[in-house]
């Protein structure tokens, strides 16, 4: 293929002239067929007419003129220059006289001889339609070239080639030059002629590179101007090689075609141009960069010279460097272009799709599927949902609102239902773990979702005042009690951390404190604490969360326990004998309030109490000891048929069991009279001894509850696999009365806090309207207060002359100093 806009190296074939019907064309039978056909870049070429021998004798004594034409076509080397032609005409009246007729040959400087043998008559005298026979024979001797013919002929050819290369006129006739090449080839000078032609072409092309190096290369020239310069050089080269090849066509079609290792004249020109011009690194780089620049400009909408671009690409293809030097870079640039275009165009397309398919239906989509996904904890689907909603403006906010609503609804079902009180705290912890996991994995730890979750928890957990705080305290108590083997120390620590997170959400922290203090006191006094380290760790967490004032009393309880140990060591050192007595000295302000209960203690216990009282008051004068029998516990040794056992029992259980050393059977009233224990407490105590797992007493009649008239006796057949049996778990159980009294104390303490807050505010502000006072009180209090309760406290303070209503404005209060 040749560059667009350039003439093909071979011009199109001309119409072939046909011989007149009056004469016969005779072709030379010994023409040599080429042994190998070569494909030339210009495509299939026309076989040129090399020589024409025409005979047009004028009419000799005949009205009709005969015209004889002979065409010879060369496809390979032929060694004859002229032809000996003999034509014999045979007629009925032929004569023996022959006549020679010579026709001009027109081939080189030789002439072809045409010999005609005829009778006495001329052609015109012969009969019309008579048979004619033309015989062609080779010369007997091969013609030789004149001296210095080769050198002179090459000089002519060289001048012609240089004239073509320099775009000047050629002095010689092209047909003469063509014949000269044919003559040289016919006399075995083809190889030398080919080398000389290649040398001339090579010298000319070498000289062309200088025009691209005479500038400060490579960036001084404008890219487009440089490309035009390269293109002009290429077009000139193609035009020159076409003309040169047309002169040396015989060489190209004979010698070159027979030597498969030699490139054709056209391919030789391409090879030289490629080697000396386009293979120069700087020229090639500038050319490729310029072509890519043109392509980029056209892609960006600028007008470019497309003919120039097409010609240059054809040049790269013809020189066979398109794939190696240009294609890869072109594909890379194209890839970058379409990647950038894809990014530029895809964004508005995606935005439109997302808006129409998703943005317009956010709420409807979430209402149909979000609750279902959250209930089933479908993490992957929730992650995809979040990513999808993040692509739409306002999508995350809509998802956030639905997220808050889900937490509130689900959490409320846990907190409000009284039937779930036993499992409330554990369900809250599990629910908190679940939402934390969803936030971390699905919502990519989005701070908005974290804060929304905290607000939602705080909202639903306080829909039921005080109860969650109470249940959280009891849950902590169950985990810190001795005998809890559910978790290791590390797991217990992690669980306490989770409970503290739930603890932060509750408003009634004073309720938690009251129940936690009561349960802590039992764990410490009854010896049921699982780990002192765990107790102090929990205390540290509460102090960090609520401040030192919140935990000051709890810390005082631990100090009392440590001081009691020191006192008992001194007591046992100073009192002779082995007295098995342990007394805990409690500071009344630190510990929960206990109602004193007078019971009838055995004489031995009373004696021990007096001994300790005398010792303690001797050490600390001015103090008063009040014995709390409800929290006392003992170890009794009992003899059964199975053998000896040790019973760890409460003080009340001890008083009941000791009665059976004096008798076999006692009624409820008799036990009550002998021990002095309050009726409800006595019934609980007897129930634990006669109806529990370890039944050391037998009740008649048998039932789960203690009724009036029941009788009790010692169970001599009592059996148990353990030697020491704990029966005092009843002390750890909370009665309804204890719960009610604890709640009542919390309400009383709240009233004192409300009164103190109101007085502080009025003392500072002196005068304040009702609404502003209520707002200030709410800001200071850490627990929820109903407006009606707050109004009662204000009225109480007015009655006690801490404040008064303004005489002119009843809605305003004044502080009374």
Order of alpha helices (4+ residues) and beta strands (2+ residues): beta-beta-beta-beta-beta-alpha-alpha-alpha-alpha-alpha-alpha-alpha-alpha-alpha-alpha-alpha-alpha-alpha-alpha-alpha-alpha-alpha-alpha-alpha-alpha-alpha-alpha-beta-beta-alpha-beta-alpha-alpha-beta-beta-beta-alpha-beta-alpha-alpha-beta-beta
